């Protein structure tokens, strides 16, 4: 796969991205990856079972505590599965960065 575009009239230093790489660049450029967004998402997921578990402890109901604990475990499993699934995007982003690095070195 060529890392340079050889289109007539095109910039010779422009990397030649695949369709998947262009899609990922667009997706990441539009996403909100701020720390506040990440923390608020995690709090939103874990707050409900945590409050439910605290209620179970306050009322002395082991069933409610068990349900809350199970929900938290399921959320953790979901997080691991999501991270594993997103690994393909990490590999694709590494491919994009490998294509950009020579173009950036030539500009110096």
N, CA, C and O atoms as CSV, one atom per row, in Angstrom:
chain,resi,resn,atom,element,x,y,z
A,1,UNK,N,N,0.850,-1.168,0.000
A,1,UNK,CA,C,0.000,0.000,0.000
A,1,UNK,C,C,0.895,1.230,0.000
A,1,UNK,O,O,1.816,1.340,0.809
A,2,UNK,N,N,0.624,2.125,-0.887
A,2,UNK,CA,C,1.387,3.362,-1.008
A,2,UNK,C,C,1.029,4.324,0.117
A,2,UNK,O,O,-0.138,4.464,0.481
A,3,UNK,N,N,2.017,4.967,0.647
A,3,UNK,CA,C,1.769,5.964,1.679
A,3,UNK,C,C,1.661,7.363,1.097
A,3,UNK,O,O,1.367,8.313,1.823
A,4,UNK,N,N,1.895,7.505,-0.202
A,4,UNK,CA,C,1.838,8.802,-0.869
A,4,UNK,C,C,0.783,8.794,-1.960
A,4,UNK,O,O,0.551,7.774,-2.610
A,5,UNK,N,N,0.160,9.915,-2.149
A,5,UNK,CA,C,-0.825,10.079,-3.211
A,5,UNK,C,C,-0.116,10.555,-4.463
A,5,UNK,O,O,0.694,11.479,-4.401
A,6,UNK,N,N,-0.407,9.938,-5.600
A,6,UNK,CA,C,0.241,10.341,-6.846
A,6,UNK,C,C,-0.778,10.905,-7.829
A,6,UNK,O,O,-0.626,10.753,-9.041
A,7,UNK,N,N,-1.817,11.555,-7.309
A,7,UNK,CA,C,-2.820,12.162,-8.174
A,7,UNK,C,C,-2.215,13.345,-8.911
A,7,UNK,O,O,-1.394,14.070,-8.349
A,8,UNK,N,N,-2.615,13.550,-10.182
A,8,UNK,CA,C,-2.113,14.723,-10.884
A,8,UNK,C,C,-2.626,15.995,-10.223
A,8,UNK,O,O,-3.819,16.130,-9.950
A,9,UNK,N,N,-1.719,16.918,-9.971
A,9,UNK,CA,C,-2.099,18.171,-9.338
A,9,UNK,C,C,-2.262,18.047,-7.834
A,9,UNK,O,O,-2.532,19.046,-7.167
A,10,UNK,N,N,-2.105,16.845,-7.276
A,10,UNK,CA,C,-2.258,16.644,-5.835
A,10,UNK,C,C,-0.963,16.900,-5.111
A,10,UNK,O,O,0.097,16.963,-5.734
A,11,UNK,N,N,-1.031,17.046,-3.828
A,11,UNK,CA,C,0.138,17.270,-2.998
A,11,UNK,C,C,0.883,15.950,-2.852
A,11,UNK,O,O,0.291,14.948,-2.452
A,12,UNK,N,N,2.168,15.938,-3.169
A,12,UNK,CA,C,2.957,14.706,-3.111
A,12,UNK,C,C,3.179,14.230,-1.682
A,12,UNK,O,O,3.451,13.049,-1.469
A,13,UNK,N,N,3.070,15.118,-0.697
A,13,UNK,CA,C,3.284,14.745,0.697
A,13,UNK,C,C,2.010,14.284,1.389
A,13,UNK,O,O,2.026,13.990,2.584
A,14,UNK,N,N,0.933,14.221,0.665
A,14,UNK,CA,C,-0.346,13.835,1.262
A,14,UNK,C,C,-0.443,12.310,1.373
A,14,UNK,O,O,-0.332,11.613,0.364
A,15,UNK,N,N,-0.648,11.788,2.578
A,15,UNK,CA,C,-0.775,10.336,2.735
A,15,UNK,C,C,-2.013,9.796,2.021
A,15,UNK,O,O,-3.018,10.493,1.888
A,16,UNK,N,N,-1.928,8.567,1.571
A,16,UNK,CA,C,-3.028,7.902,0.884
A,16,UNK,C,C,-3.781,7.046,1.900
A,16,UNK,O,O,-3.360,5.930,2.205
A,17,UNK,N,N,-4.905,7.573,2.429
A,17,UNK,CA,C,-5.679,6.864,3.449
A,17,UNK,C,C,-6.696,5.938,2.807
A,17,UNK,O,O,-7.240,6.230,1.742
A,18,UNK,N,N,-6.946,4.801,3.481
A,18,UNK,CA,C,-7.998,3.890,3.039
A,18,UNK,C,C,-9.358,4.462,3.450
A,18,UNK,O,O,-9.425,5.414,4.227
A,19,UNK,N,N,-10.423,3.888,2.934
A,19,UNK,CA,C,-11.775,4.331,3.278
A,19,UNK,C,C,-12.044,4.170,4.765
A,19,UNK,O,O,-12.663,5.033,5.387
A,20,UNK,N,N,-11.576,3.056,5.339
A,20,UNK,CA,C,-11.769,2.826,6.782
A,20,UNK,C,C,-11.037,3.868,7.611
A,20,UNK,O,O,-11.560,4.340,8.621
A,21,UNK,N,N,-9.829,4.229,7.190
A,21,UNK,CA,C,-9.052,5.217,7.927
A,21,UNK,C,C,-9.713,6.591,7.850
A,21,UNK,O,O,-9.753,7.310,8.848
A,22,UNK,N,N,-10.226,6.962,6.692
A,22,UNK,CA,C,-10.927,8.245,6.554
A,22,UNK,C,C,-12.166,8.273,7.440
A,22,UNK,O,O,-12.449,9.289,8.074
A,23,UNK,N,N,-12.902,7.177,7.490
A,23,UNK,CA,C,-14.091,7.099,8.343
A,23,UNK,C,C,-13.706,7.279,9.810
A,23,UNK,O,O,-14.384,7.998,10.545
A,24,UNK,N,N,-12.623,6.634,10.240
A,24,UNK,CA,C,-12.189,6.745,11.632
A,24,UNK,C,C,-11.697,8.160,11.948
A,24,UNK,O,O,-11.969,8.677,13.032
A,25,UNK,N,N,-10.988,8.782,11.028
A,25,UNK,CA,C,-10.529,10.165,11.239
A,25,UNK,C,C,-11.731,11.088,11.430
A,25,UNK,O,O,-11.740,11.919,12.338
A,26,UNK,N,N,-12.739,10.944,10.579
A,26,UNK,CA,C,-13.937,11.776,10.704
A,26,UNK,C,C,-14.663,11.519,12.017
A,26,UNK,O,O,-15.113,12.455,12.678
A,27,UNK,N,N,-14.778,10.240,12.395
A,27,UNK,CA,C,-15.471,9.874,13.626
A,27,UNK,C,C,-14.759,10.465,14.841
A,27,UNK,O,O,-15.405,11.053,15.708
A,28,UNK,N,N,-13.445,10.318,14.914
A,28,UNK,CA,C,-12.687,10.811,16.060
A,28,UNK,C,C,-12.641,12.323,16.084
A,28,UNK,O,O,-12.609,12.915,17.162
A,29,UNK,N,N,-12.637,12.967,14.927
A,29,UNK,CA,C,-12.578,14.425,14.911
A,29,UNK,C,C,-13.884,15.046,15.404
A,29,UNK,O,O,-13.887,16.190,15.859
A,30,UNK,N,N,-14.984,14.313,15.319
A,30,UNK,CA,C,-16.279,14.826,15.760
A,30,UNK,C,C,-16.639,14.414,17.182
A,30,UNK,O,O,-17.605,14.929,17.746
A,31,UNK,N,N,-15.875,13.490,17.773
A,31,UNK,CA,C,-16.240,12.970,19.087
A,31,UNK,C,C,-15.730,13.874,20.206
A,31,UNK,O,O,-14.734,14.582,20.060
A,32,UNK,N,N,-16.448,13.824,21.328
A,32,UNK,CA,C,-16.071,14.583,22.520
A,32,UNK,C,C,-15.344,13.632,23.457
A,32,UNK,O,O,-15.974,12.795,24.104
A,33,UNK,N,N,-14.048,13.751,23.532
A,33,UNK,CA,C,-13.239,12.853,24.354
A,33,UNK,C,C,-12.705,13.548,25.600
A,33,UNK,O,O,-11.680,13.141,26.147
A,34,UNK,N,N,-13.390,14.590,26.050
A,34,UNK,CA,C,-12.904,15.333,27.213
A,34,UNK,C,C,-13.005,14.476,28.475
A,34,UNK,O,O,-13.798,13.537,28.547
A,35,UNK,N,N,-12.188,14.819,29.458
A,35,UNK,CA,C,-12.182,14.074,30.715
A,35,UNK,C,C,-13.519,14.203,31.431
A,35,UNK,O,O,-14.004,13.237,32.020
A,36,UNK,N,N,-14.116,15.390,31.384
A,36,UNK,CA,C,-15.410,15.591,32.042
A,36,UNK,C,C,-16.477,14.691,31.425
A,36,UNK,O,O,-17.308,14.128,32.138
A,37,UNK,N,N,-16.451,14.559,30.120
A,37,UNK,CA,C,-17.423,13.688,29.430
A,37,UNK,C,C,-17.225,12.232,29.839
A,37,UNK,O,O,-18.199,11.520,30.082
A,38,UNK,N,N,-15.975,11.785,29.915
A,38,UNK,CA,C,-15.684,10.405,30.287
A,38,UNK,C,C,-16.116,10.117,31.729
A,38,UNK,O,O,-16.715,9.078,32.008
A,39,UNK,N,N,-15.808,11.041,32.634
A,39,UNK,CA,C,-16.166,10.843,34.044
A,39,UNK,C,C,-17.674,10.856,34.221
A,39,UNK,O,O,-18.216,10.030,34.955
A,40,UNK,N,N,-18.362,11.779,33.561
A,40,UNK,CA,C,-19.818,11.839,33.708
A,40,UNK,C,C,-20.484,10.590,33.151
A,40,UNK,O,O,-21.494,10.137,33.689
A,41,UNK,N,N,-19.932,10.027,32.081
A,41,UNK,CA,C,-20.489,8.787,31.542
A,41,UNK,C,C,-20.316,7.636,32.532
A,41,UNK,O,O,-21.232,6.835,32.721
A,42,UNK,N,N,-19.143,7.551,33.163
A,42,UNK,CA,C,-18.902,6.482,34.128
A,42,UNK,C,C,-19.781,6.639,35.366
A,42,UNK,O,O,-20.311,5.658,35.886
A,43,UNK,N,N,-19.931,7.868,35.830
A,43,UNK,CA,C,-20.782,8.116,36.991
A,43,UNK,C,C,-22.228,7.742,36.676
A,43,UNK,O,O,-22.920,7.152,37.505
A,44,UNK,N,N,-22.671,8.085,35.485
A,44,UNK,CA,C,-24.047,7.767,35.101
A,44,UNK,C,C,-24.286,6.259,35.091
A,44,UNK,O,O,-25.359,5.800,35.484
A,45,UNK,N,N,-23.305,5.496,34.650
A,45,UNK,CA,C,-23.471,4.038,34.612
A,45,UNK,C,C,-23.452,3.411,35.993
A,45,UNK,O,O,-24.250,2.517,36.278
A,46,UNK,N,N,-22.550,3.868,36.860
A,46,UNK,CA,C,-22.360,3.198,38.142
A,46,UNK,C,C,-23.153,3.798,39.296
A,46,UNK,O,O,-23.269,3.170,40.348
A,47,UNK,N,N,-23.697,4.990,39.124
A,47,UNK,CA,C,-24.419,5.636,40.222
A,47,UNK,C,C,-25.708,4.897,40.566
A,47,UNK,O,O,-26.021,4.714,41.743
A,48,UNK,N,N,-26.452,4.473,39.555
A,48,UNK,CA,C,-27.733,3.809,39.815
A,48,UNK,C,C,-27.569,2.515,40.616
A,48,UNK,O,O,-28.228,2.361,41.644
A,49,UNK,N,N,-26.708,1.572,40.181
A,49,UNK,CA,C,-26.550,0.371,41.012
A,49,UNK,C,C,-25.933,0.667,42.380
A,49,UNK,O,O,-26.230,-0.024,43.354
A,50,UNK,N,N,-25.071,1.696,42.461
A,50,UNK,CA,C,-24.472,2.032,43.758
A,50,UNK,C,C,-25.531,2.542,44.729
A,50,UNK,O,O,-25.564,2.133,45.890
A,51,UNK,N,N,-26.395,3.434,44.254
A,51,UNK,CA,C,-27.478,3.950,45.104
A,51,UNK,C,C,-28.427,2.817,45.483
A,51,UNK,O,O,-28.892,2.736,46.620
A,52,UNK,N,N,-28.706,1.941,44.515
A,52,UNK,CA,C,-29.571,0.790,44.775
A,52,UNK,C,C,-28.948,-0.108,45.845
A,52,UNK,O,O,-29.646,-0.610,46.726
A,53,UNK,N,N,-27.605,-0.311,45.760
A,53,UNK,CA,C,-26.905,-1.125,46.761
A,53,UNK,C,C,-26.923,-0.477,48.137
A,53,UNK,O,O,-27.089,-1.163,49.146
A,54,UNK,N,N,-26.754,0.836,48.182
A,54,UNK,CA,C,-26.804,1.554,49.464
A,54,UNK,C,C,-28.195,1.430,50.081
A,54,UNK,O,O,-28.333,1.244,51.290
A,55,UNK,N,N,-29.218,1.533,49.244
A,55,UNK,CA,C,-30.588,1.344,49.732
A,55,UNK,C,C,-30.756,-0.064,50.298
A,55,UNK,O,O,-31.375,-0.248,51.346
A,56,UNK,N,N,-30.203,-1.058,49.598
A,56,UNK,CA,C,-30.279,-2.438,50.089
A,56,UNK,C,C,-29.585,-2.619,51.422
A,56,UNK,O,O,-30.079,-3.332,52.295
A,57,UNK,N,N,-28.434,-1.971,51.582
A,57,UNK,CA,C,-27.733,-2.047,52.868
A,57,UNK,C,C,-28.527,-1.353,53.968
A,57,UNK,O,O,-28.587,-1.839,55.097
A,58,UNK,N,N,-29.137,-0.216,53.637
A,58,UNK,CA,C,-29.905,0.541,54.636
A,58,UNK,C,C,-31.136,-0.233,55.094
A,58,UNK,O,O,-31.507,-0.177,56.267
A,59,UNK,N,N,-31.765,-0.951,54.178
A,59,UNK,CA,C,-32.965,-1.712,54.537
A,59,UNK,C,C,-32.633,-3.119,55.007
A,59,UNK,O,O,-33.502,-3.828,55.513
A,60,UNK,N,N,-31.382,-3.524,54.843
A,60,UNK,CA,C,-30.977,-4.859,55.274
A,60,UNK,C,C,-31.401,-5.958,54.316
A,60,UNK,O,O,-31.475,-7.122,54.712
A,61,UNK,N,N,-31.682,-5.617,53.065
A,61,UNK,CA,C,-32.108,-6.607,52.085
A,61,UNK,C,C,-30.906,-7.102,51.278
A,61,UNK,O,O,-30.330,-6.370,50.474
A,62,UNK,N,N,-30.547,-8.360,51.515
A,62,UNK,CA,C,-29.429,-8.945,50.771
A,62,UNK,C,C,-29.776,-9.162,49.298
A,62,UNK,O,O,-28.883,-9.183,48.450
A,63,UNK,N,N,-31.045,-9.322,48.991
A,63,UNK,CA,C,-31.460,-9.503,47.602
A,63,UNK,C,C,-31.169,-8.230,46.811
A,63,UNK,O,O,-30.629,-8.295,45.706
A,64,UNK,N,N,-31.519,-7.090,47.363
A,64,UNK,CA,C,-31.284,-5.813,46.677
A,64,UNK,C,C,-29.778,-5.563,46.538
A,64,UNK,O,O,-29.323,-5.101,45.492
A,65,UNK,N,N,-29.011,-5.863,47.577
A,65,UNK,CA,C,-27.553,-5.707,47.508
A,65,UNK,C,C,-26.983,-6.641,46.435
A,65,UNK,O,O,-26.088,-6.251,45.686
A,66,UNK,N,N,-27.496,-7.863,46.362
A,66,UNK,CA,C,-27.040,-8.816,45.353
A,66,UNK,C,C,-27.349,-8.357,43.939
A,66,UNK,O,O,-26.522,-8.504,43.039
A,67,UNK,N,N,-28.538,-7.800,43.742
A,67,UNK,CA,C,-28.911,-7.290,42.412
A,67,UNK,C,C,-27.998,-6.130,42.026
A,67,UNK,O,O,-27.533,-6.059,40.889
A,68,UNK,N,N,-27.741,-5.227,42.960
A,68,UNK,CA,C,-26.865,-4.082,42.684
A,68,UNK,C,C,-25.449,-4.553,42.363
A,68,UNK,O,O,-24.823,-4.046,41.432
A,69,UNK,N,N,-24.945,-5.512,43.119
A,69,UNK,CA,C,-23.608,-6.053,42.887
A,69,UNK,C,C,-23.527,-6.723,41.518
A,69,UNK,O,O,-22.546,-6.552,40.793
A,70,UNK,N,N,-24.557,-7.483,41.169
A,70,UNK,CA,C,-24.604,-8.134,39.858
A,70,UNK,C,C,-24.624,-7.105,38.737
A,70,UNK,O,O,-23.956,-7.286,37.719
A,71,UNK,N,N,-25.379,-6.032,38.910
A,71,UNK,CA,C,-25.421,-4.962,37.902
A,71,UNK,C,C,-24.047,-4.325,37.720
A,71,UNK,O,O,-23.627,-4.068,36.592
A,72,UNK,N,N,-23.352,-4.071,38.810
A,72,UNK,CA,C,-22.015,-3.484,38.712
A,72,UNK,C,C,-21.060,-4.451,38.006
A,72,UNK,O,O,-20.250,-4.027,37.182
A,73,UNK,N,N,-21.150,-5.741,38.323
A,73,UNK,CA,C,-20.304,-6.722,37.631
A,73,UNK,C,C,-20.607,-6.763,36.132
A,73,UNK,O,O,-19.688,-6.841,35.316
A,74,UNK,N,N,-21.880,-6.712,35.769
A,74,UNK,CA,C,-22.254,-6.709,34.350
A,74,UNK,C,C,-21.742,-5.461,33.639
A,74,UNK,O,O,-21.306,-5.542,32.491
A,75,UNK,N,N,-21.787,-4.310,34.302
A,75,UNK,CA,C,-21.239,-3.085,33.719
A,75,UNK,C,C,-19.732,-3.185,33.516
A,75,UNK,O,O,-19.210,-2.704,32.511
A,76,UNK,N,N,-19.032,-3.802,34.458
A,76,UNK,CA,C,-17.595,-3.996,34.304
A,76,UNK,C,C,-17.278,-4.920,33.132
A,76,UNK,O,O,-16.358,-4.653,32.359
A,77,UNK,N,N,-18.038,-6.006,32.999
A,77,UNK,CA,C,-17.851,-6.919,31.871
A,77,UNK,C,C,-18.116,-6.194,30.560
A,77,UNK,O,O,-17.374,-6.358,29.591
A,78,UNK,N,N,-19.170,-5.396,30.531
A,78,UNK,CA,C,-19.495,-4.623,29.332
A,78,UNK,C,C,-18.348,-3.669,28.976
A,78,UNK,O,O,-18.029,-3.497,27.799
A,79,UNK,N,N,-17.731,-3.052,29.983
A,79,UNK,CA,C,-16.587,-2.178,29.750
A,79,UNK,C,C,-15.408,-2.925,29.149
A,79,UNK,O,O,-14.751,-2.417,28.241
A,80,UNK,N,N,-15.131,-4.135,29.649
A,80,UNK,CA,C,-14.039,-4.933,29.094
A,80,UNK,C,C,-14.325,-5.340,27.652
A,80,UNK,O,O,-13.436,-5.283,26.802
A,81,UNK,N,N,-15.559,-5.750,27.374
A,81,UNK,CA,C,-15.935,-6.148,26.015
A,81,UNK,C,C,-15.841,-4.951,25.064
A,81,UNK,O,O,-15.359,-5.089,23.940
A,82,UNK,N,N,-16.295,-3.792,25.508
A,82,UNK,CA,C,-16.223,-2.584,24.673
A,82,UNK,C,C,-14.771,-2.217,24.381
A,82,UNK,O,O,-14.434,-1.857,23.253
A,83,UNK,N,N,-13.920,-2.306,25.389
A,83,UNK,CA,C,-12.501,-2.000,25.193
A,83,UNK,C,C,-11.874,-2.988,24.216
A,83,UNK,O,O,-11.090,-2.591,23.354
A,84,UNK,N,N,-12.205,-4.250,24.338
A,84,UNK,CA,C,-11.680,-5.281,23.431
A,84,UNK,C,C,-12.152,-5.011,22.002
A,84,UNK,O,O,-11.379,-5.143,21.054
A,85,UNK,N,N,-13.421,-4.634,21.852
A,85,UNK,CA,C,-13.985,-4.357,20.525
A,85,UNK,C,C,-13.339,-3.116,19.905
A,85,UNK,O,O,-13.111,-3.073,18.696
A,86,UNK,N,N,-13.047,-2.112,20.728
A,86,UNK,CA,C,-12.439,-0.879,20.229
A,86,UNK,C,C,-10.965,-1.045,19.886
A,86,UNK,O,O,-10.357,-0.141,19.314
A,87,UNK,N,N,-10.387,-2.185,20.229
A,87,UNK,CA,C,-8.976,-2.428,19.922
A,87,UNK,C,C,-8.715,-2.355,18.422
A,87,UNK,O,O,-7.632,-1.937,18.013
A,88,UNK,N,N,-9.678,-2.750,17.594
A,88,UNK,CA,C,-9.486,-2.670,16.139
A,88,UNK,C,C,-9.350,-1.218,15.700
A,88,UNK,O,O,-8.595,-0.931,14.770
A,89,UNK,N,N,-10.069,-0.288,16.352
A,89,UNK,CA,C,-9.927,1.129,16.043
A,89,UNK,C,C,-8.552,1.656,16.454
A,89,UNK,O,O,-8.001,2.535,15.792
A,90,UNK,N,N,-8.001,1.125,17.537
A,90,UNK,CA,C,-6.669,1.545,17.978
A,90,UNK,C,C,-5.638,1.118,16.943
A,90,UNK,O,O,-4.741,1.892,16.609
A,91,UNK,N,N,-5.754,-0.106,16.432
A,91,UNK,CA,C,-4.830,-0.595,15.417
A,91,UNK,C,C,-4.957,0.248,14.143
A,91,UNK,O,O,-3.953,0.574,13.508
A,92,UNK,N,N,-6.184,0.596,13.774
A,92,UNK,CA,C,-6.408,1.430,12.600
A,92,UNK,C,C,-5.826,2.828,12.803
A,92,UNK,O,O,-5.247,3.387,11.872
A,93,UNK,N,N,-5.966,3.403,13.994
A,93,UNK,CA,C,-5.405,4.722,14.266
A,93,UNK,C,C,-3.877,4.669,14.255
A,93,UNK,O,O,-3.235,5.637,13.847
A,94,UNK,N,N,-3.288,3.566,14.693
A,94,UNK,CA,C,-1.840,3.416,14.611
A,94,UNK,C,C,-1.388,3.401,13.153
A,94,UNK,O,O,-0.338,3.951,12.821
A,95,UNK,N,N,-2.175,2.775,12.287
A,95,UNK,CA,C,-1.882,2.767,10.859
A,95,UNK,C,C,-1.913,4.177,10.284
A,95,UNK,O,O,-1.061,4.544,9.475
A,96,UNK,N,N,-2.904,4.968,10.708
A,96,UNK,CA,C,-3.008,6.360,10.259
A,96,UNK,C,C,-1.783,7.148,10.712
A,96,UNK,O,O,-1.208,7.909,9.934
A,97,UNK,N,N,-1.390,6.969,11.956
A,97,UNK,CA,C,-0.242,7.704,12.493
A,97,UNK,C,C,1.050,7.309,11.788
A,97,UNK,O,O,1.908,8.161,11.561
A,98,UNK,N,N,1.207,6.025,11.437
A,98,UNK,CA,C,2.393,5.595,10.698
A,98,UNK,C,C,2.456,6.248,9.325
A,98,UNK,O,O,3.544,6.524,8.819
A,99,UNK,N,N,1.295,6.498,8.716
A,99,UNK,CA,C,1.267,7.168,7.415
A,99,UNK,C,C,1.550,8.657,7.539
A,99,UNK,O,O,2.140,9.253,6.638
A,100,UNK,N,N,1.136,9.260,8.644
A,100,UNK,CA,C,1.338,10.698,8.842
A,100,UNK,C,C,2.767,11.034,9.257
A,100,UNK,O,O,3.268,12.107,8.923
A,101,UNK,N,N,3.419,10.143,9.970
A,101,UNK,CA,C,4.745,10.434,10.499
A,101,UNK,C,C,5.763,10.777,9.417
A,101,UNK,O,O,6.456,11.782,9.579
A,102,UNK,N,N,5.911,10.022,8.322
A,102,UNK,CA,C,6.874,10.412,7.290
A,102,UNK,C,C,6.547,11.758,6.645
A,102,UNK,O,O,7.453,12.528,6.324
A,103,UNK,N,N,5.265,12.045,6.454
A,103,UNK,CA,C,4.879,13.332,5.872
A,103,UNK,C,C,5.254,14.490,6.805
A,103,UNK,O,O,5.663,15.558,6.349
A,104,UNK,N,N,5.111,14.268,8.095
A,104,UNK,CA,C,5.483,15.308,9.064
A,104,UNK,C,C,7.006,15.482,9.127
A,104,UNK,O,O,7.497,16.600,9.284
A,105,UNK,N,N,7.751,14.379,9.005
A,105,UNK,CA,C,9.210,14.465,9.026
A,105,UNK,C,C,9.745,15.209,7.812
A,105,UNK,O,O,10.745,15.919,7.918
A,106,UNK,N,N,9.093,15.058,6.653
A,106,UNK,CA,C,9.530,15.729,5.440
A,106,UNK,C,C,9.251,17.225,5.485
A,106,UNK,O,O,9.929,17.999,4.808
A,107,UNK,N,N,8.263,17.645,6.271
A,107,UNK,CA,C,7.942,19.068,6.380
A,107,UNK,C,C,8.963,19.813,7.221
A,107,UNK,O,O,9.075,21.033,7.105
A,108,UNK,N,N,9.696,19.130,8.047
A,108,UNK,CA,C,10.691,19.774,8.940
A,108,UNK,C,C,11.880,20.186,8.180
A,108,UNK,O,O,12.817,20.741,8.753
